[in-house]
Amino acid sequence: LADCYSKDRSKCEIYITEGDSASGNLKMARNNEFQAVMPVRGKILNTQKATLDKIRKNAEIMTMIDAFGLKVDPKTMKLTYDVDDLRYGKIIIMSDADVDGAHIKNLFYTFIWNFCPQLIEEGYVYAGVPPLYRITEGKDNYIYLKNDQALEEYRKTHAGKKYVVGRMKGLGELDEDETDIL
């Protein structure tokens, strides 16, 4: 966890990223006053049918629980939080714009929804959406497109013009100065 140092935790945000390569550029580009970055390695445990005891044995999930400031309620076996103990006003999942990235996001949302849905209901959980394509027009003009639908629309509106389409492999591929497009 590359934490932030602001004492006003309601303004702080944590980016959960897909591995160290994805978090590297975000760590360099972030405002470390209020932005924290935490990489998770691989796909987290599918918690749809998992018990809290099984989840407690998963290092990645337990690190997130601690980082967010959540507590385990022994009566309900759910996660709870006190607003005063919550360490971040925004929890943002950042994964690649591919099928694996979508799966990682879904596993994260499943975990939060099953064990602490209040974080979603009360507006603490967000999704960062990296681009899937980078269009190069001319020498140094870049346009970023979110998905296949955006690429099709771009092609229709730019028929007959010269451009190069590059498929982005993931967050780790973005340069530090490109992370502001997220």
C-alpha positions as CSV (number, residue, x, y, z in Angstrom):
1,L,0.0,0.0,0.0
2,A,1.4,3.4,-1.0
3,D,-0.8,5.4,1.4
4,C,-1.7,9.1,1.3
5,Y,-1.0,11.5,4.1
6,S,-4.0,13.7,4.4
7,K,-5.8,13.7,7.8
8,D,-9.1,14.5,6.1
9,R,-10.0,10.9,5.2
10,S,-13.3,11.9,3.6
11,K,-11.3,13.5,0.8
12,C,-8.9,10.6,0.4
13,E,-9.2,7.9,-2.2
14,I,-7.6,4.5,-2.7
15,Y,-7.0,2.9,-6.1
16,I,-7.0,-0.9,-6.1
17,T,-5.0,-2.0,-9.1
18,E,-4.3,-5.2,-10.9
19,G,-0.8,-6.0,-9.9
20,D,2.4,-4.1,-9.5
21,S,2.9,-3.0,-13.1
22,A,-0.5,-1.3,-13.2
23,S,0.1,0.4,-9.9
24,G,3.6,1.7,-10.8
25,N,2.6,4.6,-13.0
26,L,-0.3,5.5,-10.8
27,K,2.0,5.7,-7.8
28,M,4.2,8.1,-9.7
29,A,1.4,10.2,-11.1
30,R,-0.8,10.4,-8.0
31,N,-1.2,13.3,-5.6
32,N,0.1,11.5,-2.5
33,E,-1.6,14.0,-0.3
34,F,-5.0,12.3,-0.9
35,Q,-4.5,9.4,-3.3
36,A,-3.4,6.0,-2.2
37,V,-2.5,3.0,-4.5
38,M,-2.8,-0.6,-3.5
39,P,-1.9,-3.4,-6.0
40,V,-3.6,-6.8,-5.7
41,R,-1.8,-9.8,-7.1
42,G,-3.9,-11.8,-9.5
43,K,-7.6,-12.5,-9.1
44,I,-9.0,-12.3,-5.6
45,L,-11.0,-15.1,-4.0
46,N,-14.5,-15.5,-5.4
47,T,-16.5,-14.7,-2.3
48,Q,-20.0,-15.5,-3.7
49,K,-20.1,-18.7,-1.6
50,A,-17.2,-18.2,0.7
51,T,-17.5,-17.9,4.4
52,L,-15.9,-15.1,6.3
53,D,-13.5,-17.7,7.9
54,K,-12.3,-18.6,4.4
55,I,-12.0,-14.9,3.5
56,R,-9.9,-14.3,6.7
57,K,-7.3,-16.7,5.2
58,N,-7.0,-14.7,2.0
59,A,-4.1,-12.2,2.3
60,E,-5.2,-9.9,-0.5
61,I,-8.7,-9.5,0.9
62,M,-7.5,-9.1,4.5
63,T,-5.1,-6.4,3.3
64,M,-8.0,-4.5,1.7
65,I,-10.2,-4.9,4.8
66,D,-7.5,-3.4,7.0
67,A,-6.6,-0.7,4.5
68,F,-10.3,0.4,4.2
69,G,-10.8,0.5,8.0
70,L,-13.5,-2.2,8.1
71,K,-14.2,-4.4,11.0
72,V,-15.7,-7.9,11.3
73,D,-19.0,-8.1,13.1
74,P,-18.9,-11.5,14.9
75,K,-22.7,-11.6,15.2
76,T,-23.6,-11.2,11.5
77,M,-20.2,-12.4,10.1
78,K,-20.3,-9.3,7.9
79,L,-17.9,-6.4,7.6
80,T,-18.9,-3.1,9.1
81,Y,-17.5,0.3,9.4
82,D,-17.8,3.4,11.4
83,V,-17.6,6.5,9.2
84,D,-14.9,7.9,11.6
85,D,-12.8,4.8,11.1
86,L,-13.2,4.6,7.3
87,R,-9.8,5.5,5.8
88,Y,-11.0,6.6,2.4
89,G,-13.9,8.6,1.0
90,K,-13.5,6.8,-2.3
91,I,-12.5,3.2,-3.1
92,I,-11.7,2.9,-6.8
93,I,-11.1,-0.4,-8.5
94,M,-8.7,0.0,-11.5
95,S,-8.2,-3.0,-13.7
96,D,-7.3,-3.5,-17.3
97,A,-9.8,-2.9,-20.0
98,D,-9.9,-6.5,-21.0
99,V,-11.8,-9.7,-20.0
100,D,-9.4,-10.4,-17.2
101,G,-9.8,-6.9,-15.9
102,A,-13.6,-7.2,-16.0
103,H,-13.4,-10.4,-14.1
104,I,-11.2,-8.9,-11.4
105,K,-13.7,-6.0,-11.0
106,N,-16.6,-8.4,-10.7
107,L,-14.7,-10.4,-8.0
108,F,-14.0,-7.2,-6.1
109,Y,-17.7,-6.0,-6.4
110,T,-18.9,-9.5,-5.3
111,F,-16.7,-9.3,-2.2
112,I,-17.9,-5.9,-1.3
113,W,-21.6,-6.6,-2.1
114,N,-21.6,-9.8,-0.1
115,F,-19.8,-8.6,3.0
116,C,-20.2,-4.8,3.2
117,P,-22.9,-3.7,0.7
118,Q,-23.2,-0.4,2.6
119,L,-20.0,0.8,1.0
120,I,-21.7,0.6,-2.4
121,E,-25.1,1.8,-1.2
122,E,-23.5,4.8,0.5
123,G,-21.4,5.8,-2.5
124,Y,-17.9,4.8,-1.5
125,V,-17.1,2.4,-4.3
126,Y,-16.1,3.5,-7.8
127,A,-14.7,2.0,-11.0
128,G,-11.9,3.5,-12.9
129,V,-12.2,2.9,-16.6
130,P,-8.9,2.7,-18.5
131,P,-9.0,3.1,-22.3
132,L,-8.9,0.0,-24.6
133,Y,-7.6,1.9,-27.6
134,R,-5.3,4.8,-28.4
135,I,-5.8,6.6,-31.7
136,T,-2.8,8.4,-33.1
137,E,-3.6,11.3,-35.4
138,G,-0.5,12.9,-37.0
139,K,2.7,12.9,-35.0
140,D,1.7,13.7,-31.4
141,N,-2.1,13.8,-31.2
142,Y,-3.6,11.0,-29.2
143,I,-7.3,10.1,-28.6
144,Y,-8.2,7.4,-26.1
145,L,-11.3,5.2,-26.6
146,K,-13.0,3.2,-23.9
147,N,-14.2,0.2,-25.9
148,D,-15.0,-1.5,-29.2
149,Q,-18.2,0.6,-29.5
150,A,-16.3,3.8,-29.2
151,L,-13.8,2.6,-31.8
152,E,-16.5,1.8,-34.3
153,E,-18.1,5.2,-33.8
154,Y,-14.7,6.8,-34.2
155,R,-14.1,4.9,-37.5
156,K,-17.5,6.0,-38.8
157,T,-16.9,9.7,-38.1
158,H,-13.3,9.7,-39.4
159,A,-13.7,7.7,-42.6
160,G,-11.1,8.6,-45.1
161,K,-8.8,10.2,-42.6
162,K,-5.4,8.9,-41.6
163,Y,-4.9,7.5,-38.1
164,V,-3.3,4.6,-36.4
165,V,-5.3,2.4,-33.9
166,G,-3.3,1.0,-31.0
167,R,-4.8,-1.5,-28.6
168,M,-3.9,-0.8,-25.0
169,K,-2.8,-3.8,-23.1
170,G,-3.5,-2.4,-19.7
171,L,-2.8,0.2,-17.0
172,G,0.8,-0.8,-16.8
173,E,1.2,0.4,-20.4
174,L,0.1,4.0,-19.7
175,D,2.8,6.5,-19.2
176,E,2.8,8.6,-16.1
177,D,1.5,11.7,-18.0
178,E,-1.3,9.6,-19.6
179,T,-2.9,8.6,-16.3
180,D,-4.9,11.8,-16.2
181,I,-7.2,10.3,-18.9
182,L,-8.5,7.9,-16.3
